[in-house]
Amino acid sequence: MEIKLDQSYFQGAVSLEMKEDGIHPWRLPLQDLALYKSHDGLSHKLKEAAGVRIRFHTDSPFVELDVGWVEGEHLDALFDLVVDGDLTSSVCRGEERAPIRFENLSGALDQIQEIWLPVGGAIVLRSLKIEEGRSLTPVDDQRLRWVTYGSSISHCNGCASPSRTWPAVCARTHNLDLTCLGVAGQCHIDSMIAMMIRDLPADVITLKLGINVYGRGSLNARSFVPAVVGFVRIVREKHPNTPIGLITPIYSDNRETEANHVAWTLENYREALRSAYEVLRAHGDEHIFMFEGPELLSEREASLLPDNLHPNGEGYELMGTRAAQNVLPLLLNDRI
């Protein structure tokens, strides 16, 4: 039996594009797409489904998802089934047009089922099928909402599977409704992202900043701190008391001491982010917090960085565990 999906089934998407062949979830407001397209490859990354889920109750012993892609076929894409917060199975797209089928479901209507979509590639969801005569309904979700922004290290293309990115591990640990704004190569503290976060519902916010700015030299000694301060102040327009956590870059080998083309090392950017934090606190922002990226993944775990920059699957899960222990509790406890 085929079930028609609508907005009530989706989480982690900012907007949905209704196409002839299905639904394409976006991580930006679709009405502003032209504005995001002015930002190098930013819109290209935000059309990918990192952190997006389909969430439902069902008494069917199986669910089958018919999916396609906006561009090409991603035959190695992984889909996860998470039940009541626990990963139960992963399915790899093995051939073109093959449906994604999860079997041996319990049939318990009080359980919450989630299908986590692949973090990379722009996906189109055509239909969701269940056993004839069974039911499938969206979940009325009242959980706290967490919005996180960052680079490829938050986008997590090297993850073991989509529910095992560091934001996903952390969100599942604390039972949060995640919106992941990880944008590989495109985290340059853009004001369009600040305005999007400002307009999204959020109970806690994290901003993991610095590595893409280092890589492109897109901000320097004159512009980095003002960019961070302005970004946070834009978010504060509609989130005056929402806890915001600033997170410095994780460890990254030679980047620690090698200067980029604006003569800054990665540690310089960490120091500048700390300065931005101090400026905001001094101005009266009592709900801004500072966290050190190397405490999530340090030089001791360099073997988990196969390219000396991006964690592997184990590294992302370790980051998620540490963030769940040391970042989110402080932010959640600060909520008013």
C-alpha positions, 0 to 999 in steps of 0.5 A: 500500500502506497502512502502519500508523504507530506510535510508532517512526516519530515524533520531536519528539512527547512523547506520541501520542493514538490517536484513532478517525480517526488519531494526534494527536501532542502536545508534552506528556505526555498523562496530565497534560493536565488539569494543563496545561489549568489554564495559560491557553492552554498546552495548546492550543499544545502540541497543535500539531505544531511540530518533529514529524516522521515518520522512515523508510527506504523504497524507494518512489518516492513517499509519501502522507500522509493527514491531518486536523485536530482542529479545522477544516481548515488548507488552507494548511498546509505539509509538508516532505520532508527527505532525509538532513537536506536539504530536498527539497520542500514540499507545501501542503494545497490542498483538504479531504481532499487527501493530502500526496504527495511524489514522485520519491523516490530509492528508496535504502533507506540514505537517511533520509526525514523528513516535517516536520509543520506548526508550527500546528494540531492534526494527525491522521495517518490513514495513510501509503501507498507503492507496492505491493510496496515497504517502509517502516521506522522509523529506529533513531535514536541521535542526540543529543537537543536540547530547546528551550523558548521563545515564538512566536519558537521556535514559528515560525508565520511560518516559510517551512516547518516544516523552516525554523524556527530550531530546525529549521535548527539541529537539521538543521545539527548532526544532532540529534533535536529536541524543540521546546517553542515555545509561542506566547504561553505561555512564562511559565517554568511549573513544569509545563514544567520538570517535563516537560523534567526527565523528557524525554531530553536531551543539550542544552537551551536556554531562550529566555525573556523576551518573553512575560513582558514582553508579559503582565507575568506576572513582575516584579522580585520573581518573574522571577529566582526563577522562572528559578532554580527552573525550572533547578533542577527540570530539574537533578533529572534532568539534573545535568550536561546543558548548558543554554543561557539565551537572552535575547529577540531585538531588538524595537523599542519594547519595548527602552525602553517599560516594560510594566505591571510597569514593566520594559522588555525590556532589564530582562528580559535583565538579570534573565536574566543575573542568574539565570545568575550566581546559578546559576553562583555556586551551582556549576552549571558547565553553565549558559550564557548567550547574547544574543538580539540576537546571533541577530537584532538591530536591524540586521535589523529589516526581518526583523521585519514586526510589530516582534516576530516574524521572517519566514521569512528571519529565522527561517532567519538565527536558525537559522544563527546559533544553529547557529554560536554557541549549539549548538557550545558546548553540545555541546562541554560534554557529559560 
